[in-house]
Amino acid sequence: MPRGRRPHLKQRKDGRYCKVHKGQQIMGWSEDEVYDKFDEIVSLENEGIRSSLRHTTVFDYASQYLPIHKASVSKNTYASYAGYLNRMTAIIGDKPIRDVTPSDIKMVYNDYIGQSESSIKKAKMLYIDLWDCAIEDGYTKYNPCRSKSAAPHKGTTGTHRALTEEEDVMILSCPADLRLAVLLMRYAGLRRGEVFSFNIDKCVDFERKIITVSEAVRFEGNKGVKVDPKTDAGKREVPLLDILADELKDHHGLICPLKKVSTMTSSAWRSMWDHYIMQLEASLNDCPQRRWYHMTKDWKEAHPDLWQRYLDMKEKDPAKAEEFRMQGWKSVTIRPHDLRHSYCTMLRDNGVDIKLAIKWMGHADEKMILRIYDHPDAAREQRTLKALNESLHINLHMHLHMISV
């Protein structure tokens, strides 16, 4: 009905005007204000949005949305969901969810600059699902996260790496506590969680030279819980390389046994890995611990001038003195997943067919290998060029020989 032909509204004692629509009072300081609100409500109703929900903010809906997932995901996943939603609500939390635009979503993704591609992809999937649920619940009719203009930027990839030849020699020569677990990740490509549940007596067939991977340990908070491998392809058989068979043949039971608990915990693993790195550094630097570097009696007696220089510097500037003392210390920066990357790169360096690499790595297809796990270097390029030239040389001579005959 045109504004001029609408019924006049009665003014209340407090000075406001009121119109009742489907049991809901619409208030305003003028008749025009009331009818503007009324038109907005009717328009939303025509779009399928309940008028009582029209002012629900992103923060309000996210607070309702998150608990729904609590029973269906792990504690770690739930915590990551909360982190992604906190990032979003810190930027657009006060805005009504029905008013959010693709530009708003793009602004949220700007907060992810420098984050990994995996983190950004997970955030995007969560935000899309949140708005899809909001549409079904009647809070909005549009999902801004699905707009092409809202697409996030590319995140960082390839933060893990393959080990160098020197590092390979180091882990093979150091008799550290985690030696078997490390070699299993390095020469069979097992994931960390797969190693935690690995039992030599059950998983290794020395006659067939096969390693069977059928379960893993996943952390929920600090607790380790036995689960199926990460993907369906994760249940697999991996060839038992001779270098690994020689290491495993005289051992039995779990690769990572713990004295007081039956399953691995997150804190126990961090402690074990830190200790392993410390053992590698001690062997590499021929020093029992980092704190004893250049502090032993033998070193002081062999280098009296350097020792005195250190003492003099310590009186004036302890931080600079410590930096001077640690000159020459060789640090080890190997991370557990670097070992799996090294296994994949080793397969590719040695010409293993991509389909076999997919099978042994426990992947569904080649995407992960080609984009993330394979780290080709100059040496592989030179070997490939050499093999190509040799092949062309042989084929050319065969062709000329056939012509001459």
QUIBELBEL-V740994 format. One line per field, one symbol per residue. ss: DSSP state (H for helix, E for strand, - for the rest). Layout:
BEGIN
ss: ???
END
This chain:
BEGIN
ss: --HHH-----E-----EEEEE--EEEEE--HHHHHHHHHHHHHHHHH---HHH---EHHHHHHHHHHH------HHHHHHHHHHHHHHHHHH---EHHH--HHHHHHHHHHH---EHHHHHHHHHHHHHHHHHHHH-------HHH-HHH-----E--------HHHHHHHHH-----HHHHHHHHHH---HHHHH--EHHHHEE----EEEE--EEEEE--EEEEE----HHH-EEEE--HHHHHHH-----E-----------HHHHHHHHHHHHHHHHHHHH----HHH----HHHHHH-HHHHHHHHHHHHH-HHHHHHHH----------HHHHHHHHHHHHHH----HHHHHHHH-----HHHHHHH----HHHHHHHHHHHHHHHHHHHHHHHHHHH-
END
